[in-house]
Amino acid sequence: MGETLAVPIWLVILVLVIVAWSVLDRLLLPGARWFLRRRVTNAVEEINTRLHLKIQSFKLTKREVLIDRLTYDPEVIRAVDEKSSEENIPREVLMTDVSRYAREIVPAFNAYVYFRVGAWAARHVAQWLYRVRLGYTDDTGLAAVKPDASVVFVMNHRSNMDYVLVAYLAASRTALSYAVGEWARIWPLQALIRSLGAYFVRRNSGDPLYRRVLERYVAMATAAGVVQAVYPEGGLSRDGRLRPPRLGLLSYILKSYETEDAKDIVFVPVGINYDRVLEDRTLVRALDKETEPATTGFALKKTFGFIGHNFALMLRRRWFRFGYACVNFGTPVSVKDWMESYEAEGQQEETAKIESLGQHLMDEVGKVIPVLPVSLIATIFLTQEDSKISELDLKVAVHKLQSKLEARNAQIYVPHEDADYALSVGLRMLTLRHLVLEKDGLFHANPEELTILRYYANSISHFLTAEELAE
């Protein structure tokens, strides 16, 4: 009866681990989950009281639920059955592909991360790099948007900074859901981007099943009232001009309007411009067909070289922010009103209807692209690229160009409402970058940098005729 029972130490450790895990799983983790959910719920409720466009319940639905809804959507299942029958592929194989596509597309929106981390980081990064300005806003039109309408911001695409800039300036109004290209699908960036509500898009996928899954997600999100932000151009402008609209995402968004009880869809045109685009040289380099495509090593070398150069300027206290970055919000376009007007003219063909709407939206975006000091001055130097200009003559030319643009209702941003100051900051940016050279008080375009000058002038070239640009 008094014998000692020897228990191996490993068994004691195993029992303690099991007990500790049971306590953690049954008591501590549920309490922690409840606490975190309560914090997030309170944060969303508090944030929604400040937003003009509320966070919809669709964005707050668990990601696994949305993935299941998308995977087993009736139209997706119909597409699977058709492909299985036509190509003799087992249905289970295709459903595995659908599940993978759904997981790739569906975001994992976290309101706390978006507003407490994302918006904070966007504000500080944008303000560190640029003098950020909210230029023109059609407040009357935006205020007239019905609360139950599905709102989509349509923007020109100048830089990858567009995502940061617009998210920062729109943070007081709403949480945006971006369509993001495959460039962002790298660890750990993709997890952060998903938590900010973005969904990934394969830009040139030829798989009809993938396109159907993407179409259904976009239509579901639009029907649920998720506020989205899209770039109709489909990619960054290489030459600075507005590109023709690509109609894929636009047609997917309009799918939600085909049902009888569909909400109105309201497109808000957004114009973006910069005194300096961080990727400008990389973008214009892609236009040269004789130049070899940039490798990953080349891109990394250029990126780190750019960062190192700017840090060296900071150490010498010669670093300046990259000029002005300005965003304008134009007059909203109601799909309901536009469709009624379009159909009243006897136009019924669906593809032509989408193409016409896409071009109309791009025209509206073009109207609100800000005219900034660098784009103004770059235009002057290109029209007089063989001439040397004094600062006084430059002021006269800029004033004349501004008058033409104002007559065409262009939105010109004049810093501090001081035209002379606007000229000096724009000229300083161009001379610091050696795009414009100065000698004996006379300025002229650097012959080796005309491509970059043209890139900046092209951002406002749609306001001018070819004859005016050639003057």
Order of alpha helices (4+ residues) and beta strands (2+ residues): alpha-alpha-alpha-alpha-alpha-alpha-alpha-beta-alpha-beta-alpha-beta-alpha-beta-alpha-beta-alpha-beta-alpha-alpha-beta-beta-alpha-alpha-alpha-beta-alpha-alpha-beta-beta-alpha-alpha
